[in-house]
Amino acid sequence: MAMKDVKSFQVAPEDEESTVQLWMSFGWELKSTQEVKTQDVQKFTGQDRDGTEHYQTTKGEHYIKLTFERDQGRKNYAELKSLEGQYDSVRNPTYPESPTRFGCLWLVLSVIGLVAFVVPGVLIIVWRFVRYSKKKKVWDEAYAVYNKELEAAKNKRQELLQRAQSLV
């Protein structure tokens, strides 16, 4: 009897079809699917002197558990496993941190500067706008690099997926 690999996933109900298609592309066969849906649960936490009762509500879960199986003796098993590993190792780039014009502190300082003396408040506002424009320019460049890297990652995944589909 041939050995089989088994893999299980919990996915959101709307992602079920795409997840099944993805893993079938790497030679996995859907063995079972199970919908898990729990109800909200309320737990009594206490009562005030005036008779008001308090409850803590825990939100229920709703997901699909998918179980896949792949025969190790199948044709192209080693190559499919390698392609799957490469697919999993492709990482998305980190989204660059976006700049802000005013944080809470700078907003408070600007208002105080405008109320106490007009000139310091205006200077703070002008300085923040100048600094923001410089940071925004740096962020725009970082965002362009991020988009290029994200597109490259998507293309690499698509290429690996097509290679795997051709072997199945």
N, C-alpha and C positions, 0 to 999 in steps of 0.2 A: 504494500500500500504506500503510495507516494505521500510525502510530507506536504503540508499546506500551511501557508502563512495566513494569519487571521489579523484583521485590523478593524477597530470600531471607532466611530466618530459620533459626536453629538452636534447636530446642526440645527439652525433655525428652520422652521417649516418652509419658509420661502427659498431656502438654499438647498433643499433636498435634491431636486432634479439636477442642478448644476454640479453638486458634489458627486452624485452617482455617475454622471457623464465623465467627470474628471478622472475618477479612480478606475472606471472601466477602461479608460484610455491607456492605463498602465497595466492592463491585464487582470485587474481585480474583478471578481464576480460578486454581485450583490447576493449575500446569503440571507439576510433578514433585515427587516425594517420595523421599528417599534416607535409608536408615537407615545410620548410621555407628557401628560398634562395634569398638573396638580392644581388644586383650588387654593384660593387665598385662605389663610388661617388667622383667626383672631384669638389672641391670648389675653385673658383678664389680667390687668396689672394693678388694680386697686380701686378704691372708692373714696371720694371726698366725704367730709362731714355732712355736706348738704345732700348727699345721696347720688352725686354724679359719678357714674362708673366710667373707668378708663380702660381702653383696650389697645394692644399693640398688634398691628396687622402685618403679617408676612406675606409678600406677594407670591403667588403660585408660579410654577415653571411650565413652559411649553416648548418642547424640542423633539426632534426626531433622532432616534439612535439607529445608525446604519452600521451593519456588520458586513465586511467584505472578506472574501477568501481568494487565495491565489495558489495554484498548484506549482510547487517548485520543480516539477518534472516537465512543465510545459515548454514548448518551443520558444526560444528567445528570452527565457526567464532571466538570465544574468544581465542581458542588455536592458530589459525593461526595468529591472531593479536599479541598475545604474542610472538610467534616465530619470527614474522617480527620485532618486537621491539628489541628482543634479537639480531637478525641478524644485524640490523642497529647500535646497540650499540657496536658491536665488532670493535675495532679500531686497525689499523696497528701501529706497534711500530715506533718510530722516528729513522730515519736513522742517524747513528753516523757521526759526522763531521770528514772528512778525513784530515790527517796531510799534510803539504806541506814542501818540503825541503827548498825552498827559496821563500820568498815573494819578492816584488819589492824592499823594503827597504834593505833586507839582500843581495840581488843581487847587488844593487848599492854599499853598504858598502864593499862587497867582492871585487868588481872591483876596488874601490878606494884603498882598502888595498893592493891589488896586484900591482897596478900602483905606489902608493906612496912608500910603503915598502912591500916587498914580505911576510915577516913573519906575519904581522897582517892579511893580506888577507888569507893566508893559515890557520891561526888559526881560523878565522871566518868560513871558509869552513869546516874544520874538526869538529868544534863545532856544526855546523848546521847538519852535517851528523850523528854525535853521538846522538844529540837531536832528529833528525828525526827517527832514528832506535828505540829509546825508545818510542816515540809517536806512531810509526807504530805498535809496539808490543801491546800497550794499545788499539789502534784502531782495530787490528785484533781480540782481545778478545771481544771488544764491538760489532764488526761485527758478530762474532759467536753467541753472545747473541741475536742480532737483527734478524739473520736468524732463530734461534729457536723460538723466539716470533712471527715472521712473519708466520712461518709454523704452529704454534699453532693457530694463528688467522684464517688462511686458513682452517685448519681442523675443527675448531669450526663453521665457516660459513657453511662448507660443511655438517656437522652433522645437523645443524639447517635446512638447505635447504632440506636435505633428510627427516627429520621428517615432515616438512611442505608438501612436495610432497606426502608423504604417507597419509596425511589427505585430500588432494584435490580430 
